[in-house]
Amino acid sequence: MTQETAIAAKRKLNPWLKLALELGPLLLFFVVNSKYGIFAATGVLMAGVVLTLAVSWAITRHLPAMPVVTAVLVLVFGSLTYFLHDETFIKLKVTILYTLFGAGLIGALYFGKLLLPIVFDMAIHIDDAGWRKLTLRWGLFFFALAGLNEVLRRILTTDDWVNFKVFGILPLTLVFALAQAPLIMRHEIRPEDEDSETHF
């Protein structure tokens, strides 16, 4: 292992810490909403996303694109929710966030760019054909989440919508991600494949 590789390895977040940083603000959002209501919960969510970005930066010295976009939208729509005392904005944030993710992935794919490897921080190794298929699937999934949120935010009570946001979106995302395993396995680039290409 070279010195540069060692430095890069040190700057990666521990998987458990990464999970805690991703789930922490959401869980706090749920707890505070159940006790003090949506407006207090929105304030806590805003503080939480800023704190998670600060911790991530302090450890890795870089900020992943998706958490940054998420944090910006949380701060913008959270501020509108908090100061205008209108919960519509924080609910609408979810729709806009997933629409942006879907449009970004599929739009970049249309122009021959692959953003998903950057989003996944190169945690998986598959060929370009696999990345294209996976990008299209994730893009459509994000659009589906946006559509689902638009329906549910209109028909659910605020407390039920918070339950969906915290305990509905995450399981749906995990199930979808696990369902992509066969595609990833079909297009996986193994170390021996890379070695054979290098020595060809």
MDAnalysis code that builds the backbone (N, CA, C; Angstrom):
import MDAnalysis as mda
import numpy as np

u = mda.Universe.empty(600, n_residues=200, atom_resindex=np.repeat(np.arange(200), 3), trajectory=True)
u.add_TopologyAttr("name", ["N", "CA", "C"] * 200)
u.add_TopologyAttr("resid", np.arange(1, 201))
u.add_TopologyAttr("resname", ["MET", "THR", "GLN", "GLU", "THR", "ALA", "ILE", "ALA", "ALA", "LYS", "ARG", "LYS", "LEU", "ASN", "PRO", "TRP", "LEU", "LYS", "LEU", "ALA", "LEU", "GLU", "LEU", "GLY", "PRO", "LEU", "LEU", "LEU", "PHE", "PHE", "VAL", "VAL", "ASN", "SER", "LYS", "TYR", "GLY", "ILE", "PHE", "ALA", "ALA", "THR", "GLY", "VAL", "LEU", "MET", "ALA", "GLY", "VAL", "VAL", "LEU", "THR", "LEU", "ALA", "VAL", "SER", "TRP", "ALA", "ILE", "THR", "ARG", "HIS", "LEU", "PRO", "ALA", "MET", "PRO", "VAL", "VAL", "THR", "ALA", "VAL", "LEU", "VAL", "LEU", "VAL", "PHE", "GLY", "SER", "LEU", "THR", "TYR", "PHE", "LEU", "HIS", "ASP", "GLU", "THR", "PHE", "ILE", "LYS", "LEU", "LYS", "VAL", "THR", "ILE", "LEU", "TYR", "THR", "LEU", "PHE", "GLY", "ALA", "GLY", "LEU", "ILE", "GLY", "ALA", "LEU", "TYR", "PHE", "GLY", "LYS", "LEU", "LEU", "LEU", "PRO", "ILE", "VAL", "PHE", "ASP", "MET", "ALA", "ILE", "HIS", "ILE", "ASP", "ASP", "ALA", "GLY", "TRP", "ARG", "LYS", "LEU", "THR", "LEU", "ARG", "TRP", "GLY", "LEU", "PHE", "PHE", "PHE", "ALA", "LEU", "ALA", "GLY", "LEU", "ASN", "GLU", "VAL", "LEU", "ARG", "ARG", "ILE", "LEU", "THR", "THR", "ASP", "ASP", "TRP", "VAL", "ASN", "PHE", "LYS", "VAL", "PHE", "GLY", "ILE", "LEU", "PRO", "LEU", "THR", "LEU", "VAL", "PHE", "ALA", "LEU", "ALA", "GLN", "ALA", "PRO", "LEU", "ILE", "MET", "ARG", "HIS", "GLU", "ILE", "ARG", "PRO", "GLU", "ASP", "GLU", "ASP", "SER", "GLU", "THR", "HIS", "PHE"])
u.atoms.positions = np.array([
    [0.836, -1.198, 0.000],
    [0.000, 0.000, 0.000],
    [0.876, 1.254, 0.000],
    [0.625, 2.129, -0.967],
    [1.404, 3.357, -1.046],
    [0.946, 4.325, 0.033],
    [1.751, 5.361, 0.236],
    [1.401, 6.364, 1.257],
    [0.116, 7.086, 0.882],
    [-0.086, 7.372, -0.434],
    [-1.298, 8.067, -0.857],
    [-2.533, 7.219, -0.618],
    [-2.384, 5.880, -0.888],
    [-3.522, 4.991, -0.671],
    [-3.863, 4.926, 0.807],
    [-2.837, 4.891, 1.643],
    [-3.061, 4.836, 3.089],
    [-3.777, 6.082, 3.582],
    [-3.372, 7.245, 3.054],
    [-4.018, 8.498, 3.450],
    [-5.477, 8.496, 3.025],
    [-5.720, 8.021, 1.777],
    [-7.096, 7.971, 1.267],
    [-7.946, 7.044, 2.115],
    [-7.351, 5.901, 2.520],
    [-8.093, 4.945, 3.337],
    [-8.465, 5.550, 4.679],
    [-7.555, 6.314, 5.269],
    [-7.819, 6.935, 6.564],
    [-8.949, 7.945, 6.468],
    [-9.116, 8.515, 5.293],
    [-10.097, 9.580, 5.154],
    [-11.484, 9.064, 4.796],
    [-11.659, 7.752, 4.735],
    [-12.987, 7.203, 4.496],
    [-13.720, 7.041, 5.821],
    [-15.001, 7.360, 5.809],
    [-15.789, 7.229, 7.023],
    [-15.979, 5.767, 7.387],
    [-15.918, 5.479, 8.678],
    [-16.285, 4.161, 9.160],
    [-17.739, 3.898, 8.761],
    [-18.054, 2.692, 8.222],
    [-19.428, 2.421, 7.755],
    [-20.496, 2.667, 8.826],
    [-20.183, 2.318, 10.085],
    [-21.156, 2.520, 11.157],
    [-21.347, 4.009, 11.454],
    [-20.259, 4.763, 11.394],
    [-20.366, 6.210, 11.594],
    [-21.145, 6.844, 10.452],
    [-20.876, 6.376, 9.236],
    [-21.597, 6.899, 8.073],
    [-23.088, 6.654, 8.208],
    [-23.450, 5.436, 8.649],
    [-24.862, 5.105, 8.850],
    [-25.476, 5.992, 9.932],
    [-24.724, 6.207, 11.013],
    [-25.220, 7.054, 12.107],
    [-25.428, 8.490, 11.632],
    [-24.513, 8.982, 10.807],
    [-24.635, 10.351, 10.298],
    [-25.829, 10.489, 9.370],
    [-26.125, 9.428, 8.621],
    [-27.250, 9.481, 7.687],
    [-28.590, 9.347, 8.404],
    [-28.636, 8.465, 9.407],
    [-29.906, 8.189, 10.075],
    [-30.167, 9.107, 11.274],
    [-29.091, 9.624, 11.884],
    [-29.239, 10.429, 13.090],
    [-30.216, 11.580, 12.956],
    [-30.036, 12.475, 11.964],
    [-30.966, 13.600, 11.835],
    [-32.409, 13.162, 11.615],
    [-32.612, 12.075, 10.852],
    [-33.967, 11.581, 10.608],
    [-34.631, 11.087, 11.889],
    [-33.868, 10.310, 12.682],
    [-34.422, 9.784, 13.924],
    [-34.732, 10.911, 14.910],
    [-33.844, 11.902, 14.964],
    [-34.107, 13.065, 15.815],
    [-35.359, 13.811, 15.337],
    [-35.511, 13.921, 14.034],
    [-36.680, 14.547, 13.429],
    [-37.957, 13.844, 13.903],
    [-37.937, 12.509, 13.876],
    [-39.090, 11.727, 14.293],
    [-39.389, 11.919, 15.782],
    [-38.349, 11.811, 16.618],
    [-38.535, 11.910, 18.075],
    [-39.058, 13.290, 18.476],
    [-38.419, 14.332, 17.939],
    [-38.824, 15.693, 18.310],
    [-40.230, 15.993, 17.793],
    [-40.559, 15.499, 16.592],
    [-41.917, 15.715, 16.067],
    [-42.960, 15.075, 16.971],
    [-42.673, 13.875, 17.475],
    [-43.644, 13.179, 18.324],
    [-43.879, 13.897, 19.641],
    [-42.896, 14.673, 20.108],
    [-43.014, 15.345, 21.402],
    [-43.373, 16.827, 21.280],
    [-42.814, 17.481, 20.257],
    [-42.959, 18.942, 20.204],
    [-43.569, 19.465, 18.901],
    [-43.787, 18.577, 17.933],
    [-44.417, 19.016, 16.698],
    [-43.442, 19.233, 15.545],
    [-44.016, 19.464, 14.367],
    [-43.249, 19.498, 13.118],
    [-42.288, 20.678, 13.043],
    [-42.628, 21.803, 13.645],
    [-41.783, 22.980, 13.499],
    [-40.506, 22.860, 14.335],
    [-40.642, 22.366, 15.548],
    [-39.448, 22.101, 16.358],
    [-38.603, 21.008, 15.700],
    [-39.267, 19.988, 15.163],
    [-38.549, 18.890, 14.505],
    [-37.785, 19.386, 13.280],
    [-38.377, 20.335, 12.554],
    [-37.705, 20.901, 11.382],
    [-36.437, 21.644, 11.789],
    [-36.514, 22.403, 12.881],
    [-35.323, 23.095, 13.370],
    [-34.219, 22.132, 13.753],
    [-34.589, 21.038, 14.418],
    [-33.609, 20.019, 14.804],
    [-33.020, 19.346, 13.568],
    [-33.850, 19.075, 12.558],
    [-33.363, 18.458, 11.323],
    [-32.343, 19.359, 10.633],
    [-32.613, 20.653, 10.607],
    [-31.683, 21.598, 9.985],
    [-30.339, 21.590, 10.707],
    [-30.390, 21.633, 12.032],
    [-29.145, 21.593, 12.808],
    [-28.422, 20.270, 12.607],
    [-29.203, 19.195, 12.514],
    [-28.607, 17.866, 12.350],
    [-27.849, 17.700, 11.049],
    [-28.412, 18.194, 9.938],
    [-27.725, 18.016, 8.653],
    [-26.444, 18.853, 8.591],
    [-26.476, 20.030, 9.209],
    [-25.257, 20.851, 9.253],
    [-24.175, 20.149, 10.075],
    [-24.571, 19.584, 11.206],
    [-23.623, 18.871, 12.066],
    [-23.027, 17.657, 11.363],
    [-23.843, 16.893, 10.650],
    [-23.328, 15.705, 9.961],
    [-22.339, 16.078, 8.862],
    [-22.620, 17.175, 8.153],
    [-21.676, 17.638, 7.132],
    [-20.362, 18.066, 7.773],
    [-20.449, 18.742, 8.913],
    [-19.240, 19.201, 9.604],
    [-18.395, 18.011, 10.060],
    [-19.042, 16.977, 10.601],
    [-18.315, 15.782, 11.043],
    [-17.683, 15.071, 9.853],
    [-18.444, 14.936, 8.768],
    [-17.919, 14.284, 7.561],
    [-16.708, 15.036, 7.009],
    [-16.795, 16.353, 6.974],
    [-15.678, 17.165, 6.484],
    [-14.462, 17.049, 7.388],
    [-14.689, 17.063, 8.690],
    [-13.575, 16.990, 9.640],
    [-12.799, 15.684, 9.496],
    [-13.505, 14.609, 9.140],
    [-12.852, 13.302, 9.047],
    [-12.265, 13.047, 7.660],
    [-13.021, 13.374, 6.612],
    [-12.612, 12.981, 5.256],
    [-12.016, 14.117, 4.434],
    [-12.264, 15.358, 4.845],
    [-11.829, 16.539, 4.087],
    [-12.474, 16.629, 2.704],
    [-13.613, 15.971, 2.538],
    [-14.406, 16.191, 1.322],
    [-15.866, 15.929, 1.666],
    [-16.776, 16.493, 0.861],
    [-18.204, 16.349, 1.099],
    [-18.853, 15.675, -0.107],
    [-19.504, 14.525, 0.089],
    [-20.191, 13.847, -1.012],
    [-21.324, 14.711, -1.553],
    [-21.603, 14.547, -2.845],
    [-22.558, 15.422, -3.523],
    [-23.973, 15.291, -2.961],
    [-24.457, 14.060, -2.790],
    [-25.846, 13.877, -2.372],
    [-26.143, 14.457, -0.990],
    [-25.303, 14.223, 0.019],
    [-25.564, 14.856, 1.316],
    [-25.547, 16.379, 1.259],
    [-24.695, 16.943, 0.404],
    [-24.636, 18.405, 0.287],
    [-25.941, 18.939, -0.312],
    [-26.400, 18.302, -1.399],
    [-27.664, 18.723, -2.028],
    [-28.812, 18.580, -1.033],
    [-28.818, 17.440, -0.323],
    [-29.865, 17.210, 0.679],
    [-29.837, 18.296, 1.746],
    [-28.642, 18.616, 2.249],
    [-28.518, 19.620, 3.302],
    [-28.984, 20.990, 2.826],
    [-28.619, 21.363, 1.614],
    [-29.035, 22.667, 1.074],
    [-30.557, 22.764, 1.009],
    [-31.196, 21.693, 0.506],
    [-32.657, 21.708, 0.403],
    [-33.314, 21.709, 1.784],
    [-32.735, 20.951, 2.710],
    [-33.267, 20.948, 4.080],
    [-33.198, 22.352, 4.675],
    [-32.070, 23.025, 4.474],
    [-31.906, 24.370, 5.037],
    [-32.846, 25.379, 4.386],
    [-32.999, 25.289, 3.070],
    [-33.876, 26.237, 2.364],
    [-35.338, 26.001, 2.740],
    [-35.796, 24.763, 2.551],
    [-37.213, 24.476, 2.801],
    [-37.515, 24.399, 4.298],
    [-36.519, 24.009, 5.082],
    [-36.701, 24.023, 6.529],
    [-36.876, 25.436, 7.049],
    [-36.087, 26.355, 6.518],
    [-36.213, 27.762, 6.921],
    [-37.586, 28.315, 6.554],
    [-38.052, 27.991, 5.352],
    [-39.385, 28.441, 4.933],
    [-40.463, 27.863, 5.851],
    [-40.306, 26.577, 6.181],
    [-41.267, 25.926, 7.079],
    [-41.266, 26.594, 8.444],
    [-40.083, 26.802, 8.982],
    [-39.933, 27.301, 10.350],
    [-40.389, 28.753, 10.482],
    [-39.936, 29.596, 9.587],
    [-40.215, 31.025, 9.738],
    [-41.589, 31.431, 9.210],
    [-42.101, 30.706, 8.196],
    [-43.447, 31.000, 7.695],
    [-44.505, 30.158, 8.388],
    [-44.043, 29.255, 9.241],
    [-44.945, 28.384, 10.009],
    [-45.893, 27.626, 9.071],
    [-45.321, 27.063, 8.038],
    [-46.104, 26.318, 7.035],
    [-45.394, 24.995, 6.756],
    [-45.979, 23.901, 7.211],
    [-45.346, 22.576, 7.081],
    [-45.309, 22.063, 5.652],
    [-46.018, 22.726, 4.748],
    [-46.015, 22.290, 3.347],
    [-44.605, 22.270, 2.779],
    [-43.788, 23.227, 3.159],
    [-42.453, 23.356, 2.562],
    [-41.564, 22.163, 2.882],
    [-41.553, 21.693, 4.139],
    [-40.678, 20.585, 4.495],
    [-41.167, 19.292, 3.841],
    [-42.472, 19.186, 3.623],
    [-43.010, 18.019, 2.917],
    [-42.650, 18.071, 1.432],
    [-42.737, 19.264, 0.881],
    [-42.418, 19.446, -0.539],
    [-40.945, 19.221, -0.817],
    [-40.102, 19.454, 0.183],
    [-38.659, 19.259, 0.029],
    [-38.325, 17.849, -0.431],
    [-39.038, 16.861, 0.097],
    [-38.771, 15.458, -0.258],
    [-39.048, 15.231, -1.741],
    [-40.155, 15.769, -2.221],
    [-40.495, 15.639, -3.648],
    [-39.423, 16.264, -4.528],
    [-39.020, 17.477, -4.191],
    [-38.032, 18.193, -5.001],
    [-36.680, 17.496, -4.943],
    [-36.294, 17.014, -3.757],
    [-35.007, 16.338, -3.609],
    [-34.907, 15.117, -4.508],
    [-35.909, 14.242, -4.458],
    [-35.838, 13.014, -5.252],
    [-36.032, 13.287, -6.741],
    [-36.789, 14.328, -7.060],
    [-36.914, 14.716, -8.472],
    [-35.561, 15.186, -9.004],
    [-34.841, 15.966, -8.206],
    [-33.509, 16.436, -8.613],
    [-32.547, 15.263, -8.782],
    [-32.560, 14.317, -7.835],
    [-31.681, 13.152, -7.945],
    [-31.987, 12.364, -9.216],
    [-33.264, 12.114, -9.457],
    [-33.646, 11.356, -10.650],
    [-33.272, 12.078, -11.933],
    [-33.579, 13.377, -11.973],
    [-33.274, 14.170, -13.173],
    [-31.770, 14.273, -13.387],
    [-31.013, 14.434, -12.299],
    [-29.560, 14.536, -12.418],
    [-28.947, 13.264, -12.984],
    [-29.362, 12.112, -12.450],
    [-28.800, 10.834, -12.908],
    [-29.163, 10.547, -14.352],
    [-30.451, 10.667, -14.678],
    [-30.888, 10.321, -16.030],
    [-30.455, 11.390, -17.029],
    [-30.470, 12.655, -16.612],
    [-30.014, 13.724, -17.505],
    [-28.546, 13.565, -17.854],
    [-27.713, 13.272, -16.853],
    [-26.287, 13.050, -17.112],
    [-26.085, 11.827, -17.995],
    [-26.887, 10.783, -17.767],
    [-26.790, 9.571, -18.583],
    [-27.105, 9.871, -20.046],
    [-28.087, 10.732, -20.275],
    [-28.464, 11.115, -21.635],
    [-27.288, 11.763, -22.368],
    [-26.460, 12.504, -21.631],
    [-25.306, 13.161, -22.233],
    [-24.027, 12.326, -22.107],
    [-24.195, 11.043, -21.779],
    [-23.061, 10.120, -21.749],
    [-22.214, 10.199, -20.496],
    [-22.724, 10.825, -19.443],
    [-21.978, 10.930, -18.190],
    [-22.565, 9.984, -17.152],
    [-21.707, 9.393, -16.343],
    [-22.145, 8.486, -15.287],
    [-21.874, 9.121, -13.927],
    [-22.940, 9.545, -13.253],
    [-22.791, 10.165, -11.933],
    [-22.884, 9.154, -10.800],
    [-23.495, 8.000, -11.073],
    [-23.733, 7.043, -9.997],
    [-22.444, 6.521, -9.350],
    [-21.370, 6.268, -10.118],
    [-20.126, 5.849, -9.448],
    [-19.628, 6.881, -8.437],
    [-19.844, 8.162, -8.732],
    [-19.436, 9.218, -7.800],
    [-20.327, 9.180, -6.560],
    [-21.627, 8.990, -6.785],
    [-22.576, 8.929, -5.669],
    [-22.235, 7.772, -4.740],
    [-21.905, 6.621, -5.332],
    [-21.577, 5.430, -4.541],
    [-20.136, 5.437, -4.044],
    [-19.392, 6.500, -4.386],
    [-18.005, 6.625, -3.938],
    [-17.178, 5.423, -4.377],
    [-17.501, 4.876, -5.564],
    [-16.775, 3.739, -6.151],
    [-16.731, 2.542, -5.200],
    [-17.815, 2.363, -4.427],
    [-17.853, 1.247, -3.479],
    [-18.085, -0.082, -4.175],
    [-18.668, -0.038, -5.381],
    [-18.836, -1.261, -6.166],
    [-18.100, -1.092, -7.484],
    [-17.708, -2.222, -8.067],
    [-16.907, -2.198, -9.301],
    [-17.627, -2.997, -10.378],
    [-18.269, -2.278, -11.298],
    [-18.957, -2.921, -12.408],
    [-18.572, -2.210, -13.693],
    [-18.874, -2.850, -14.838],
    [-18.506, -2.257, -16.121],
    [-19.467, -1.119, -16.473],
    [-19.134, -0.392, -17.550],
    [-19.925, 0.785, -17.914],
    [-21.371, 0.435, -18.271],
    [-21.560, -0.715, -18.927],
    [-22.924, -1.140, -19.270],
    [-23.743, -1.335, -17.997],
    [-23.121, -1.920, -16.990],
    [-23.801, -2.105, -15.717],
    [-24.135, -0.787, -15.055],
    [-23.187, 0.149, -15.099],
    [-23.441, 1.471, -14.504],
    [-24.595, 2.176, -15.210],
    [-24.664, 2.039, -16.535],
    [-25.748, 2.690, -17.270],
    [-27.105, 2.124, -16.863],
    [-27.194, 0.795, -16.783],
    [-28.457, 0.163, -16.373],
    [-28.817, 0.546, -14.940],
    [-27.822, 0.530, -14.072],
    [-28.062, 0.850, -12.665],
    [-28.466, 2.311, -12.502],
    [-27.843, 3.188, -13.273],
    [-28.183, 4.609, -13.223],
    [-29.626, 4.842, -13.634],
    [-30.048, 4.180, -14.727],
    [-31.429, 4.333, -15.190],
    [-32.404, 3.839, -14.123],
    [-32.095, 2.704, -13.523],
    [-32.986, 2.154, -12.491],
    [-33.093, 3.067, -11.274],
    [-31.936, 3.576, -10.803],
    [-31.962, 4.460, -9.647],
    [-32.671, 5.773, -9.976],
    [-32.454, 6.275, -11.181],
    [-33.131, 7.507, -11.587],
    [-34.638, 7.344, -11.561],
    [-35.132, 6.236, -12.130],
    [-36.574, 5.978, -12.139],
    [-37.104, 5.738, -10.723],
    [-36.284, 5.087, -9.896],
    [-36.694, 4.860, -8.509],
    [-36.855, 6.184, -7.768],
    [-35.930, 7.112, -7.982],
    [-36.046, 8.416, -7.333],
    [-37.296, 9.163, -7.806],
    [-37.606, 9.063, -9.093],
    [-38.834, 9.680, -9.589],
    [-40.063, 9.050, -8.930],
    [-40.018, 7.719, -8.745],
    [-41.138, 7.020, -8.101],
    [-41.310, 7.483, -6.656],
    [-40.183, 7.659, -5.935],
    [-40.266, 8.161, -4.565],
    [-40.852, 9.569, -4.522],
    [-40.443, 10.399, -5.481],
    [-40.974, 11.759, -5.544],
    [-42.485, 11.735, -5.764],
    [-42.923, 10.885, -6.689],
    [-44.362, 10.771, -6.955],
    [-45.126, 10.247, -5.749],
    [-44.548, 9.231, -5.086],
    [-45.194, 8.670, -3.904],
    [-45.316, 9.712, -2.802],
    [-44.266, 10.501, -2.602],
    [-44.317, 11.541, -1.579],
    [-45.377, 12.582, -1.921],
    [-45.486, 12.929, -3.194],
    [-46.480, 13.930, -3.587],
    [-47.893, 13.470, -3.260],
    [-48.153, 12.164, -3.458],
    [-49.480, 11.627, -3.134],
    [-49.691, 11.609, -1.620],
    [-48.708, 11.058, -0.891],
    [-48.896, 10.848, 0.540],
    [-48.913, 12.145, 1.337],
    [-48.126, 13.143, 0.904],
    [-48.108, 14.393, 1.667],
    [-49.451, 15.099, 1.598],
    [-50.256, 14.764, 0.585],
    [-51.567, 15.402, 0.411],
    [-52.679, 14.685, 1.185],
    [-52.474, 13.376, 1.448],
    [-53.569, 12.607, 2.047],
    [-53.304, 12.170, 3.488],
    [-52.034, 12.233, 3.926],
    [-51.709, 11.813, 5.288],
    [-51.691, 12.999, 6.241],
    [-51.926, 12.710, 7.511],
    [-51.704, 13.731, 8.533],
    [-50.194, 13.987, 8.623],
    [-49.828, 15.081, 9.258],
    [-48.399, 15.406, 9.375],
    [-47.639, 14.320, 10.120],
    [-48.198, 13.821, 11.207],
    [-47.514, 12.769, 11.969],
    [-47.350, 11.499, 11.137],
    [-48.372, 11.133, 10.384],
    [-48.281, 9.939, 9.538],
    [-47.266, 10.157, 8.416],
    [-47.217, 11.378, 7.895],
    [-46.229, 11.658, 6.849],
    [-44.804, 11.550, 7.403],
    [-44.584, 12.044, 8.626],
    [-43.270, 11.922, 9.264],
    [-42.907, 10.445, 9.423],
    [-43.890, 9.615, 9.824],
    [-43.632, 8.178, 9.941],
    [-43.223, 7.587, 8.594],
    [-43.904, 8.010, 7.536],
    [-43.547, 7.531, 6.195],
    [-42.145, 7.982, 5.815],
    [-41.822, 9.234, 6.089],
    [-40.505, 9.768, 5.725],
    [-39.387, 9.017, 6.436],
    [-39.597, 8.710, 7.725],
    [-38.540, 8.093, 8.525],
    [-38.518, 6.577, 8.357],
    [-39.712, 5.949, 8.386],
    [-39.769, 4.489, 8.420],
    [-40.297, 3.862, 7.127],
    [-40.622, 4.686, 6.136],
    [-41.103, 4.153, 4.868],
    [-40.078, 4.260, 3.759],
    [-39.482, 5.442, 3.620],
    [-38.548, 5.667, 2.518],
    [-37.300, 4.800, 2.659],
    [-36.758, 4.707, 3.885],
    [-35.536, 3.924, 4.078],
    [-35.733, 2.448, 3.741],
    [-36.764, 1.762, 4.271],
    [-36.959, 0.355, 3.875],
    [-37.176, 0.171, 2.378],
    [-37.941, 1.075, 1.768],
    [-38.146, 0.989, 0.319],
    [-36.825, 1.091, -0.424],
    [-35.967, 2.002, 0.029],
    [-34.667, 2.185, -0.618],
    [-33.780, 0.962, -0.422],
    [-33.788, 0.387, 0.773],
    [-32.979, -0.808, 1.037],
    [-33.449, -1.989, 0.204],
    [-34.767, -2.175, 0.115],
    [-35.306, -3.273, -0.700],
    [-34.929, -3.080, -2.162],
    [-35.053, -1.850, -2.657],
    [-34.682, -1.572, -4.046],
    [-33.201, -1.839, -4.275],
    [-32.356, -1.372, -3.351],
    [-30.906, -1.574, -3.492],
    [-30.563, -3.061, -3.512],
    [-31.172, -3.837, -2.643],
    [-30.916, -5.289, -2.608],
    [-31.389, -5.956, -3.896],
    [-32.461, -5.436, -4.477],
    [-32.985, -6.012, -5.720],
    [-32.034, -5.795, -6.894],
    [-31.081, -4.888, -6.753],
    [-30.116, -4.633, -7.835],
    [-28.920, -5.594, -7.791],
    [-28.863, -6.443, -6.771],
    [-27.722, -7.353, -6.619],
    [-27.487, -8.232, -7.849],
    [-28.538, -8.837, -8.447],
    [-28.283, -9.663, -9.643],
    [-27.637, -8.879, -10.776],
    [-28.089, -7.651, -11.008],
    [-27.490, -6.822, -12.063],
    [-26.022, -6.538, -11.746],
    [-25.749, -6.188, -10.499],
    [-24.373, -5.881, -10.100],
    [-23.477, -7.100, -10.275],
    [-23.976, -8.264, -9.906],
    [-23.184, -9.490, -10.024],
    [-22.899, -9.833, -11.481],
    [-23.874, -9.580, -12.362],
    [-23.669, -9.861, -13.794],
    [-22.606, -8.963, -14.406],
    [-22.505, -7.741, -13.915],
    [-21.590, -6.769, -14.521],
    [-20.358, -6.489, -13.661],
    [-20.174, -7.259, -12.611],
    [-19.070, -7.009, -11.690],
    [-17.719, -7.190, -12.368],
    [-16.793, -6.286, -12.077],
    [-15.407, -6.399, -12.543],
    [-14.588, -6.958, -11.390],
    [-14.095, -8.165, -11.562],
    [-13.309, -8.812, -10.507],
    [-11.834, -8.453, -10.675],
    [-11.068, -8.562, -9.594],
    [-9.631, -8.232, -9.676],
    [-8.898, -9.010, -10.759],
    [-9.281, -10.284, -10.942],
    [-8.595, -11.070, -11.979],
    [-8.898, -10.559, -13.378],
    [-10.131, -9.984, -13.551],
    [-10.475, -9.399, -14.853],
    [-9.608, -8.184, -15.137],
    [-9.403, -7.353, -14.092],
    [-8.564, -6.162, -14.260],
    [-7.124, -6.547, -14.542],
    [-6.628, -7.620, -13.867],
    [-5.257, -8.078, -14.070],
    [-5.068, -8.597, -15.487],
    [-6.088, -9.319, -15.992],
    [-5.960, -9.881, -17.333],
    [-5.956, -8.796, -18.384],
    [-6.745, -7.718, -18.141],
    [-6.749, -6.605, -19.082],
    [-5.412, -5.873, -19.042],
    [-4.839, -5.755, -17.856],
    [-3.568, -5.049, -17.707],
    [-2.443, -5.775, -18.418],
    [-2.481, -7.116, -18.360],
    [-1.389, -7.899, -18.933],
    [-1.683, -8.358, -20.356],
    [-2.773, -7.893, -20.957],
    [-3.095, -8.324, -22.312],
    [-2.075, -7.756, -23.314],
])
